[in-house]
Amino acid sequence: MSFKTPSLLPGEVDNLRKRSVAESTENCCDPEHHQRFTRLQIQPDRLFFGPHHPDVGALATPSPDGSVHHFCQFTPKCLLAVSRGAHGNSPPRHGEEGWHDGTSRTTIRVDNEVEAHREANNYKFGFRKWKGNVTEKPIEDRSDIDKELHTDLSIVKNTEVPVVTVGNIVYVFLLGWWVSLTYLLICPVMFLTVFGVPYGKVCLKLAWYIIWPFGKSIQRACRLVDLSAVKPTNCDIVPQEHDDKDLVGDKDCAPLLVSSPLPVEIPVPTRPPRKTTKHWCRVGTFLWLLLGYPVLAVVHCLAFVLSWLPVFTIPIAKMNSRILTTVLLMAPEDIEIHSLDKKDVCQTRVVLYCYQAFNVYYYKYTVQGINIFALNLLPLVFVTLIAGYADREHEYFSTETMFTIAITSIIPLSYYIGMGIASISAQSNFAVGAVVNATFGSITEMTFYITALLRGHRAGSNCYEEIVKSALAGTLIGCILFIPGICMTIGGIKHSEQRFNSRSAGVSSALLFISIGGVFAPTLFSKTFGNLVCENCSSTPGNGTVPFTCKDCRYDTTTADPHLILSHIEPLVYTISVLLPVSYLIGLIFTLKTHAHIYDIHVSDGHGGQAHGHPVVHWSRWRALAVLIFATVLMACCADLCTVNIEPILSHSSVSQYFIGVTVLAMVPELPEIVNGIQFALQNNISLSLEVGSCIAVQVCMIQIPLLVLFNAFYDVGFVLVFSDIHLWASIFSVILVNYIFMDGKCDYFQGTALVAVYFIVLAVYFFAPSPRSC
C-alpha cells in the first residue's frame, strides 16, 4: 500500500503552523531561555541525523518576525506528521506509536557552528555528554543573571536590591571588621611619617568604607570638569563598555551619555591638556609602598582567598582585588567615596561599587569556560601530590586524610578531561571525535583500576582485585539506578512530567542487557561448573540423630578443578572480551548510520541569519589535547596515592570493603557526569539525562572491562572476570528495573525517587555484607 503526500497550499501551511504553535504552548521553553539563543543558521543537510526532510526546515524553524518566541524544544505532533509525510518514506502513524515518532524529533538552537557540533555530539551514541559551552558567549547574548555574575564592580546600577541583607551583615562579622582594623592601624603609622599624611587620610576613609562598602562608590576625582553641577534626573541605564585600564585614564572624567525623550546637550568646557602626574615621584608614595601597601596587600590577598573559595562570596573577592590593584595605587587626592541615593543614581562607570556580599547564582560562574568549583579544586590536586609524595611516612598527614584528598582530587581532573574531550570533539569531524571519546572517555576509571591491580599484584594480595570488581559493579549500579533516579527526581520537581524518546531508551536498554549478560557470563559459568566448598562443618561420628551442618559455603573454581580456569573460564572471558566491543561497534553503526532517525536531531538557531563573527573557543584543539595528557598524568598520580593510602583503610575499617568499592571508588569520579545529567533534567531534556548513565554503564561493560582483560593478558596481575554473587544479582536486578521504568517513554519525580530508594537499599545490602575473604 502506497501513501501519497498531499501538496499543501501556502494558506494551509500558515494555518498548520498556527495550530501547531497553539498546541505546543505548554511545552515551550522559558522566555528567559529563548533570549539566550543567537543568530547562526546551521544548515539541516549538515547537522541533521537520519534522512533529510526538506520541508521540515521551513516548517520547524520559525521566522524571526514573531514566531521565535513560541519555538519549542521539539516539533509539535501535527507539524511532524506533515513533515514525515512529505518525505514519503514512512506513512503517517496514529495513536501511541505516532506520538513516539513525534517526540523523537528534537530541534536545538545554538550560538555558532562549534556549539552545534557539541550539541549534536551529545545525542550521538558513544560520545560523552557535556553541558557546558566550549566557546565564549557574547556578553550581550547572555542572561541577566550571567551578566550580573561577570560584572567587574565598576558600574553603578539603579537596582532595587536592599543593601541591608543577611549576607552583607555576615560579611561585617567575618571579614569586614578585621580588614578595616588593619587600615586603622596603618593610619597612625602614615601620619607619623609626616610625608604620608595624605595616605593616612585615605586609610581612615577606606577603613569606614571596608567595614560597610555596600551602596557606596569609590570614584576618581575629576579636577578638569565639575560634573557635580550636572545632575541628571530619572535617567535611563546606559552602560559604557571600557576596559579596566580606562579607569586610570582621562575617560573617567568624560560626561556620561544621558538618554531622554528629547536630545539634551550638556555643555562641557574645553579641557586643557592634562599634565603628567607626579604621584610616583613623591616621598609619601615611597613611604606608602614601603610601610603601608605591603601589609594591606597581605590582608587583602587573605581576604580574597577566604571569599573566593566559598564561591558564593566572590563579589567580596572582586572588591578586595580591585582595591589592591587599583584603589591603593591611585593618588590619594584622586580617591573619593560617595554614598549613593537610589533616586538619583544612573548607571555609570566608577572605580568600585559593591552592593552585595553573597550571590547564590555564582555556582554558574566560569573562568575561561571552566566552572568555578573545578577551578577552586585544582590547587587541591597539587597539594595532594606534594603532600602524598613528600610525606610518605605520614608524619604530617594520616592515611585517611591522604586518601580523602586524593580521591577528591580526581573530581576536578575528571572535569578537565571531560571538557577537553568535548572541546576536541566539537572542533573536529566525527572520526576524530569518536577516537578521542573512545580513548579518553574511560581514562579516569581505567587509571585507577590498573593502578590498583598493579598495587595488589606487587603486594601479593587479592583484596585489590575485589576492590576493582566492587568499583566496576558499583559504577554499573550507580549509573543504572542513581543517575537516572536523581535526574528524574530533580527534573520532576521542576517539571511535573517529562517525556523522552522511548525508542532510543530502548536501544540503550538492549545494550545494557547485552553488556550485563556478557560481563557476568563467566560468573554464571563458574556457579554452574565450580565446586561447592563449605567450611566449619560439624558432625558426630556414629550418631545419626545429630544433623550434619556446614557454614560459609561458596563456589570455588580453584580448588575444585585446577584446570577449570585455564581450560574453560579464560577462553570464555577472552571470547566475551572480543564480542562486547564488537557489539559496541554495531551499536555505533545502528544509532549513527542505519537508524539515525531514532534520534532525528536538527540543530538550528531559529533566526535564519549568519554567525556574528568567528566564535572564540575557550580551548583550541592543541590546548585541549595538552590538558587531556596533563590531566591524565595527574590522574595516574592521584590514583596511585589512592591505592597506597587505601590499604590501611581496607585492613582496619569496620565497614565492608564491598561498600567502600561501590560508593567512594565507583561514584566519586562520576560526579561531573551526575552534575551534567541534573542540568539536562532541569532544562527539561530528560533524554540526555538518561543517556548519561546508560552511556557510562555501556562503556564500563563494553570498553573498560575488555581493556582490563587485555591488560591482564599482557601483564598477568591475576584479574579473573568472576564476580561475587552480590554483584551479580544487584546488577541484573538493576537492569530489569530500569528497563521497566523506561517502557512508557515518560517519567516523573515518583519514578525517580523509586530508583534512588532502590539504589540506597542495594547500598544498605553492601554496607552490612561481610568483607571479601581475600581482604
Disulfide bonds with the S-S distance in Angstrom:
Cys28-Cys72 2.35
Cys235-Cys346 1.28
Cys463-Cys775 1.95
Cys534-Cys553 2.05
Cys537-Cys550 2.06
